[in-house]
Amino acid sequence: MTTWQIVRLVAGTFILLSLALGIPGSPVFASQWWLAFTAFVGVNLLQSGLTKWCLMETILRKLGVRPGC
């Protein structure tokens, strides 16, 4: 897998997990504060799209994951 694939996989997982934990009707509901984490991930994706820089991708490259095109 390439860095951009991992970033998107992790972001999608975080969004779905935090929605499951933050929506009151969910069987795994914990607190509505989890929705703030959903917003945080969304803001980071927006920032990454506008600036073409992503901290997680930088970290993955330093760990030896091959960059994507």
The first five atom37 places (N, CA, C, CB, O) and aatype in JSON, in Angstrom:
{
  "aatype": [12, 16, 16, 17, 5, 9, 19, 1, 10, 19, 0, 7, 16, 13, 9, 10, 10, 15, 10, 0, 10, 7, 9, 14, 7, 15, 14, 19, 13, 0, 15, 5, 17, 17, 10, 0, 13, 16, 0, 13, 19, 7, 19, 2, 10, 10, 5, 15, 7, 10, 16, 11, 17, 4, 10, 12, 6, 16, 9, 10, 1, 11, 10, 7, 19, 1, 14, 7, 4],
  "atom_mask": [
    [1, 1, 1, 1, 1],
    [1, 1, 1, 1, 1],
    [1, 1, 1, 1, 1],
    [1, 1, 1, 1, 1],
    [1, 1, 1, 1, 1],
    [1, 1, 1, 1, 1],
    [1, 1, 1, 1, 1],
    [1, 1, 1, 1, 1],
    [1, 1, 1, 1, 1],
    [1, 1, 1, 1, 1],
    [1, 1, 1, 1, 1],
    [1, 1, 1, 0, 1],
    [1, 1, 1, 1, 1],
    [1, 1, 1, 1, 1],
    [1, 1, 1, 1, 1],
    [1, 1, 1, 1, 1],
    [1, 1, 1, 1, 1],
    [1, 1, 1, 1, 1],
    [1, 1, 1, 1, 1],
    [1, 1, 1, 1, 1],
    [1, 1, 1, 1, 1],
    [1, 1, 1, 0, 1],
    [1, 1, 1, 1, 1],
    [1, 1, 1, 1, 1],
    [1, 1, 1, 0, 1],
    [1, 1, 1, 1, 1],
    [1, 1, 1, 1, 1],
    [1, 1, 1, 1, 1],
    [1, 1, 1, 1, 1],
    [1, 1, 1, 1, 1],
    [1, 1, 1, 1, 1],
    [1, 1, 1, 1, 1],
    [1, 1, 1, 1, 1],
    [1, 1, 1, 1, 1],
    [1, 1, 1, 1, 1],
    [1, 1, 1, 1, 1],
    [1, 1, 1, 1, 1],
    [1, 1, 1, 1, 1],
    [1, 1, 1, 1, 1],
    [1, 1, 1, 1, 1],
    [1, 1, 1, 1, 1],
    [1, 1, 1, 0, 1],
    [1, 1, 1, 1, 1],
    [1, 1, 1, 1, 1],
    [1, 1, 1, 1, 1],
    [1, 1, 1, 1, 1],
    [1, 1, 1, 1, 1],
    [1, 1, 1, 1, 1],
    [1, 1, 1, 0, 1],
    [1, 1, 1, 1, 1],
    [1, 1, 1, 1, 1],
    [1, 1, 1, 1, 1],
    [1, 1, 1, 1, 1],
    [1, 1, 1, 1, 1],
    [1, 1, 1, 1, 1],
    [1, 1, 1, 1, 1],
    [1, 1, 1, 1, 1],
    [1, 1, 1, 1, 1],
    [1, 1, 1, 1, 1],
    [1, 1, 1, 1, 1],
    [1, 1, 1, 1, 1],
    [1, 1, 1, 1, 1],
    [1, 1, 1, 1, 1],
    [1, 1, 1, 0, 1],
    [1, 1, 1, 1, 1],
    [1, 1, 1, 1, 1],
    [1, 1, 1, 1, 1],
    [1, 1, 1, 0, 1],
    [1, 1, 1, 1, 1]
  ],
  "atom_positions": [
    [[0.83, -1.19, 0.0], [0.0, 0.0, 0.0], [0.88, 1.25, 0.0], [-0.95, 0.0, 1.21], [1.99, 1.24, 0.52]],
    [[0.36, 2.29, -0.58], [1.1, 3.55, -0.62], [0.61, 4.48, 0.49], [0.94, 4.24, -2.01], [-0.41, 4.21, 1.14]],
    [[1.34, 5.57, 0.69], [1.02, 6.48, 1.78], [-0.39, 7.06, 1.64], [2.04, 7.62, 1.84], [-1.14, 7.12, 2.62]],
    [[-0.76, 7.47, 0.43], [-2.07, 8.09, 0.28], [-3.19, 7.08, 0.52], [-2.21, 8.71, -1.12], [-4.26, 7.46, 0.99]],
    [[-2.96, 5.82, 0.19], [-3.98, 4.81, 0.45], [-4.15, 4.58, 1.96], [-3.61, 3.49, -0.24], [-5.27, 4.44, 2.44]],
    [[-3.05, 4.55, 2.69], [-3.11, 4.36, 4.14], [-3.78, 5.55, 4.81], [-1.7, 4.15, 4.72], [-4.61, 5.37, 5.7]],
    [[-3.43, 6.76, 4.38], [-4.05, 7.96, 4.96], [-5.56, 7.92, 4.78], [-3.46, 9.24, 4.31], [-6.29, 8.18, 5.72]],
    [[-6.02, 7.59, 3.6], [-7.46, 7.56, 3.35], [-8.13, 6.41, 4.1], [-7.72, 7.43, 1.85], [-9.25, 6.57, 4.58]],
    [[-7.47, 5.28, 4.2], [-8.01, 4.15, 4.95], [-8.16, 4.49, 6.43], [-7.11, 2.92, 4.78], [-9.2, 4.2, 7.03]],
    [[-7.14, 5.11, 7.02], [-7.19, 5.5, 8.43], [-8.24, 6.59, 8.65], [-5.8, 5.99, 8.9], [-9.0, 6.53, 9.61]],
    [[-8.28, 7.58, 7.78], [-9.26, 8.67, 7.93], [-10.69, 8.13, 7.85], [-9.04, 9.76, 6.84], [-11.53, 8.5, 8.66]],
    [[-10.94, 7.28, 6.89], [-12.28, 6.69, 6.77], [-12.66, 5.86, 7.98], [0.0, 0.0, 0.0], [-13.8, 5.91, 8.45]],
    [[-11.71, 5.08, 8.49], [-11.95, 4.27, 9.68], [-12.24, 5.15, 10.88], [-10.75, 3.37, 9.96], [-13.17, 4.89, 11.64]],
    [[-11.43, 6.21, 11.07], [-11.64, 7.13, 12.19], [-13.01, 7.8, 12.11], [-10.54, 8.2, 12.22], [-13.69, 7.95, 13.13]],
    [[-13.41, 8.21, 10.92], [-14.71, 8.88, 10.75], [-15.85, 7.93, 11.09], [-14.87, 9.41, 9.31], [-16.75, 8.29, 11.85]],
    [[-15.82, 6.73, 10.54], [-16.89, 5.78, 10.81], [-16.94, 5.37, 12.28], [-16.73, 4.54, 9.94], [-18.02, 5.26, 12.86]],
    [[-15.78, 5.15, 12.89], [-15.72, 4.77, 14.3], [-16.22, 5.89, 15.2], [-14.29, 4.39, 14.68], [-17.0, 5.65, 16.12]],
    [[-15.78, 7.13, 14.93], [-16.21, 8.24, 15.78], [-17.7, 8.54, 15.59], [-15.39, 9.47, 15.47], [-18.36, 8.98, 16.54]],
    [[-18.24, 8.33, 14.4], [-19.68, 8.48, 14.21], [-20.45, 7.42, 14.99], [-20.04, 8.41, 12.72], [-21.47, 7.71, 15.62]],
    [[-19.95, 6.19, 14.95], [-20.61, 5.11, 15.7], [-20.59, 5.39, 17.2], [-19.93, 3.76, 15.41], [-21.55, 5.09, 17.9]],
    [[-19.5, 5.98, 17.69], [-19.39, 6.28, 19.12], [-20.13, 7.56, 19.51], [-17.93, 6.39, 19.5], [-20.43, 7.76, 20.68]],
    [[-20.42, 8.42, 18.53], [-20.99, 9.73, 18.85], [-22.46, 9.93, 18.56], [0.0, 0.0, 0.0], [-23.05, 10.9, 19.02]],
    [[-23.08, 9.03, 17.81], [-24.5, 9.17, 17.48], [-25.33, 8.41, 18.51], [-24.79, 8.67, 16.03], [-25.15, 7.2, 18.69]],
    [[-26.25, 9.1, 19.18], [-27.02, 8.47, 20.27], [-27.76, 7.19, 19.89], [-28.0, 9.44, 20.8], [-27.94, 6.33, 20.75]],
    [[-28.19, 7.03, 18.67], [-28.93, 5.83, 18.28], [-28.05, 4.62, 18.03], [0.0, 0.0, 0.0], [-28.56, 3.52, 17.82]],
    [[-26.75, 4.8, 18.05], [-25.81, 3.71, 17.75], [-25.73, 2.73, 18.92], [-24.41, 4.28, 17.44], [-25.8, 3.14, 20.08]],
    [[-25.58, 1.44, 18.62], [-25.47, 0.46, 19.7], [-24.17, 0.59, 20.51], [-25.56, -0.94, 19.13], [-24.08, 0.05, 21.61]],
    [[-23.18, 1.28, 19.97], [-21.9, 1.46, 20.69], [-21.71, 2.91, 21.14], [-20.72, 1.03, 19.81], [-20.59, 3.35, 21.37]],
    [[-22.81, 3.65, 21.26], [-22.75, 5.06, 21.65], [-21.99, 5.23, 22.96], [-24.17, 5.64, 21.77], [-22.24, 4.51, 23.93]],
    [[-21.07, 6.2, 22.98], [-20.32, 6.5, 24.2], [-20.59, 7.94, 24.66], [-18.81, 6.29, 23.97], [-20.96, 8.17, 25.81]],
    [[-20.41, 8.89, 23.75], [-20.6, 10.31, 24.07], [-20.71, 11.1, 22.78], [-19.44, 10.85, 24.97], [-20.09, 10.76, 21.77]],
    [[-21.5, 12.16, 22.82], [-21.6, 13.0, 21.62], [-20.31, 13.75, 21.34], [-22.75, 13.98, 21.77], [-20.15, 14.29, 20.25]],
    [[-19.41, 13.81, 22.3], [-18.12, 14.47, 22.09], [-17.27, 13.77, 21.03], [-17.36, 14.53, 23.4], [-16.33, 14.36, 20.51]],
    [[-17.6, 12.52, 20.7], [-16.88, 11.82, 19.63], [-17.11, 12.51, 18.29], [-17.32, 10.36, 19.56], [-16.3, 12.37, 17.38]],
    [[-18.2, 13.24, 18.16], [-18.47, 13.95, 16.92], [-17.45, 15.07, 16.69], [-19.88, 14.53, 16.93], [-17.21, 15.47, 15.55]],
    [[-16.85, 15.57, 17.76], [-15.77, 16.55, 17.62], [-14.56, 15.91, 16.94], [-15.37, 17.14, 19.01], [-13.85, 16.56, 16.17]],
    [[-14.32, 14.64, 17.23], [-13.21, 13.94, 16.56], [-13.51, 13.77, 15.07], [-12.97, 12.55, 17.22], [-12.61, 13.87, 14.23]],
    [[-14.77, 13.51, 14.74], [-15.17, 13.42, 13.34], [-14.86, 14.75, 12.63], [-16.68, 13.07, 13.21], [-14.32, 14.76, 11.53]],
    [[-15.21, 15.86, 13.28], [-14.93, 17.18, 12.71], [-13.44, 17.42, 12.57], [-15.56, 18.27, 13.57], [-12.99, 17.99, 11.58]],
    [[-12.65, 16.98, 13.56], [-11.2, 17.14, 13.52], [-10.61, 16.42, 12.3], [-10.56, 16.61, 14.81], [-9.76, 16.98, 11.6]],
    [[-11.04, 15.2, 12.06], [-10.55, 14.45, 10.9], [-10.96, 15.16, 9.61], [-11.1, 13.0, 10.91], [-10.16, 15.25, 8.68]],
    [[-12.19, 15.64, 9.55], [-12.66, 16.36, 8.37], [-11.87, 17.62, 8.1], [0.0, 0.0, 0.0], [-11.53, 17.91, 6.95]],
    [[-11.56, 18.38, 9.15], [-10.76, 19.6, 9.01], [-9.35, 19.26, 8.51], [-10.68, 20.36, 10.36], [-8.8, 19.97, 7.67]],
    [[-8.78, 18.18, 9.02], [-7.45, 17.77, 8.56], [-7.47, 17.34, 7.1], [-6.92, 16.63, 9.43], [-6.52, 17.62, 6.36]],
    [[-8.53, 16.66, 6.67], [-8.64, 16.29, 5.26], [-8.78, 17.54, 4.38], [-9.83, 15.34, 5.04], [-8.18, 17.62, 3.31]],
    [[-9.57, 18.49, 4.84], [-9.73, 19.75, 4.11], [-8.4, 20.5, 4.01], [-10.78, 20.64, 4.8], [-8.02, 20.96, 2.93]],
    [[-7.69, 20.61, 5.12], [-6.39, 21.28, 5.14], [-5.42, 20.58, 4.2], [-5.81, 21.31, 6.56], [-4.68, 21.23, 3.46]],
    [[-5.41, 19.26, 4.22], [-4.52, 18.49, 3.37], [-4.82, 18.73, 1.89], [-4.63, 17.0, 3.69], [-3.91, 18.83, 1.06]],
    [[-6.11, 18.81, 1.56], [-6.49, 19.05, 0.17], [-6.12, 20.44, -0.31], [0.0, 0.0, 0.0], [-5.78, 20.62, -1.48]],
    [[-6.17, 21.42, 0.59], [-5.86, 22.8, 0.2], [-4.36, 23.08, 0.16], [-6.53, 23.76, 1.14], [-3.89, 23.83, -0.69]],
    [[-3.61, 22.49, 1.09], [-2.18, 22.8, 1.18], [-1.29, 21.75, 0.53], [-1.79, 22.95, 2.63], [-0.1, 21.97, 0.34]],
    [[-1.87, 20.61, 0.17], [-1.13, 19.48, -0.41], [-0.04, 18.98, 0.54], [-0.49, 19.9, -1.75], [1.01, 18.51, 0.09]],
    [[-0.29, 19.07, 1.85], [0.62, 18.56, 2.86], [-0.18, 17.84, 3.93], [1.46, 19.7, 3.48], [-1.2, 18.34, 4.39]],
    [[0.29, 16.67, 4.33], [-0.39, 15.87, 5.33], [0.66, 15.32, 6.3], [-1.21, 14.72, 4.67], [1.59, 14.63, 5.88]],
    [[0.5, 15.61, 7.58], [1.45, 15.16, 8.59], [1.55, 13.64, 8.62], [1.07, 15.68, 9.95], [2.65, 13.09, 8.71]],
    [[0.43, 12.96, 8.55], [0.45, 11.49, 8.61], [1.21, 10.91, 7.42], [-0.97, 10.94, 8.64], [1.94, 9.92, 7.57]],
    [[1.05, 11.51, 6.26], [1.77, 11.03, 5.08], [3.27, 11.24, 5.25], [1.26, 11.74, 3.81], [4.07, 10.39, 4.85]],
    [[3.66, 12.36, 5.83], [5.07, 12.63, 6.1], [5.64, 11.59, 7.06], [5.26, 14.04, 6.68], [6.74, 11.08, 6.85]],
    [[4.89, 11.27, 8.1], [5.33, 10.27, 9.08], [5.45, 8.89, 8.42], [4.36, 10.21, 10.27], [6.42, 8.17, 8.66]],
    [[4.48, 8.52, 7.6], [4.51, 7.23, 6.92], [5.72, 7.12, 6.0], [3.23, 7.02, 6.13], [6.34, 6.07, 5.92]],
    [[6.05, 8.2, 5.3], [7.23, 8.19, 4.43], [8.5, 7.97, 5.22], [7.33, 9.5, 3.64], [9.39, 7.23, 4.79]],
    [[8.61, 8.61, 6.4], [9.79, 8.43, 7.25], [9.87, 7.01, 7.8], [9.77, 9.43, 8.4], [10.96, 6.53, 8.12]],
    [[8.72, 6.34, 7.91], [8.7, 4.96, 8.37], [8.99, 3.97, 7.23], [7.36, 4.64, 9.0], [9.05, 2.76, 7.46]],
    [[9.16, 4.49, 6.02], [9.55, 3.65, 4.91], [8.43, 3.19, 4.0], [0.0, 0.0, 0.0], [8.66, 2.38, 3.1]],
    [[7.23, 3.7, 4.2], [6.11, 3.34, 3.31], [6.32, 4.08, 1.99], [4.71, 3.7, 3.95], [6.67, 5.26, 1.98]],
    [[6.1, 3.39, 0.9], [6.37, 4.03, -0.39], [5.31, 5.07, -0.71], [6.43, 2.98, -1.51], [4.11, 4.85, -0.5]],
    [[5.76, 6.21, -1.22], [4.81, 7.29, -1.55], [3.93, 6.91, -2.72], [5.56, 8.58, -1.87], [4.33, 6.14, -3.59]],
    [[2.73, 7.45, -2.74], [1.79, 7.21, -3.83], [1.89, 8.32, -4.86], [0.0, 0.0, 0.0], [2.5, 9.36, -4.63]],
    [[1.26, 8.07, -6.01], [1.27, 9.06, -7.09], [0.03, 9.89, -7.06], [1.42, 8.4, -8.45], [-0.14, 10.78, -7.9]]
  ]
}
